[in-house]
Amino acid sequence: QVQLVESGGGLVQAGGSLRLSCAASGSIFSIYAMGWYRQAPGKQREAVAGISNGGTTNYADSVKGRFFISRDNAKNTVYLQMNSLKPEDTAVYYCTLGPRLGCPDYWGQGTQVTVSS
């Protein structure tokens, strides 16, 4: 069973930065795609960024140029560097793992990100 544990959320002012981390258990990390989703109050969950096992990345249009996803297979960890944060980025952010981009099989418990104006 795969377990995903996110960390790094918090409160930040608009224009600031945060880095989210997600540590995965198990030895299969390097062959799976990882991703970040978010859900704001009253809104549907949406994909934010993804990275394949080969390092291919994709991003939601709303975060392109501001957010950057990366992975360290030696540490079984995926990161989301979030820069130039906006109040509309406020949401619970979830780490995911799956066989390919956009197909999450496992979800973390979520970490809250709040951006104040």
C-alpha positions in Angstrom: 0.0 0.0 0.0 1.3 3.4 -1.0 1.1 6.3 1.5 1.6 9.9 0.6 2.3 12.6 3.3 2.3 16.2 2.3 3.9 19.1 4.2 4.8 22.7 3.7 1.4 24.4 3.6 0.7 27.5 5.6 -0.3 31.1 5.5 1.5 33.5 3.2 0.9 37.0 1.9 0.1 37.6 -1.7 3.3 37.7 -3.8 5.0 35.3 -1.5 6.3 31.8 -2.0 5.8 28.3 -0.4 7.2 24.9 -1.2 5.1 21.9 -0.7 6.7 18.4 -0.2 5.1 15.0 -0.5 6.9 11.9 0.7 5.8 8.6 -0.6 6.3 5.2 1.0 7.2 2.1 -1.0 9.9 1.3 -3.6 7.7 1.9 -6.7 7.9 5.7 -6.5 10.4 6.1 -9.4 8.1 4.3 -11.9 5.0 6.4 -11.2 3.7 9.8 -12.2 3.2 12.3 -9.4 0.9 15.2 -9.2 -0.6 18.0 -7.2 -4.3 18.8 -7.1 -6.1 21.5 -5.1 -9.6 22.2 -3.9 -10.9 25.6 -2.8 -14.0 26.0 -0.7 -17.1 25.6 -2.8 -15.1 24.6 -5.9 -14.3 21.4 -7.6 -11.0 19.7 -7.2 -8.6 20.7 -10.0 -5.3 19.5 -11.3 -2.4 21.9 -10.7 0.7 20.2 -11.9 2.1 16.7 -12.8 5.4 15.1 -13.4 6.0 11.7 -15.1 8.5 9.1 -14.1 10.7 10.4 -16.9 10.4 14.0 -15.8 7.8 15.4 -18.2 5.8 18.1 -16.5 2.4 19.8 -17.1 0.7 22.6 -15.4 -2.7 24.2 -15.2 -2.9 27.5 -17.2 -3.6 29.4 -14.0 -0.2 28.5 -12.4 2.1 28.3 -15.5 5.2 30.4 -14.9 4.5 30.6 -11.1 4.5 27.0 -9.9 7.2 24.4 -10.6 7.0 20.7 -9.9 10.0 18.5 -9.3 10.8 15.1 -7.9 13.7 13.4 -6.2 13.4 9.6 -6.8 16.3 8.9 -4.3 14.1 10.5 -1.5 10.7 9.3 -2.8 9.6 12.9 -2.7 7.9 15.3 -5.0 7.9 19.1 -4.6 5.7 22.0 -5.7 7.5 25.3 -5.6 4.8 28.0 -5.6 5.9 31.6 -6.3 4.0 34.9 -6.8 1.1 33.4 -4.8 -2.4 35.0 -5.2 -5.4 34.8 -3.0 -7.1 32.6 -5.5 -4.4 30.0 -4.9 -5.9 29.4 -1.5 -7.0 25.8 -1.3 -6.2 22.4 0.2 -3.4 20.9 -1.9 -3.3 17.1 -2.4 -0.4 15.0 -3.6 -1.2 12.1 -6.0 0.5 9.1 -7.4 -0.6 7.0 -10.4 0.5 5.0 -13.4 0.7 8.1 -15.7 0.0 11.8 -15.8 -3.6 12.7 -15.0 -4.5 9.3 -13.6 -4.0 9.4 -9.8 -4.5 6.1 -7.9 -3.4 7.3 -4.5 -4.0 10.6 -2.7 -2.4 12.3 0.3 -4.4 13.8 3.2 -4.0 17.3 1.9 -2.2 20.4 3.2 -3.8 23.8 3.6 -2.4 26.8 1.7 -3.9 30.2 2.5 -2.8 33.4 0.7 -3.9 36.6 2.2 -4.4 39.8 0.2 
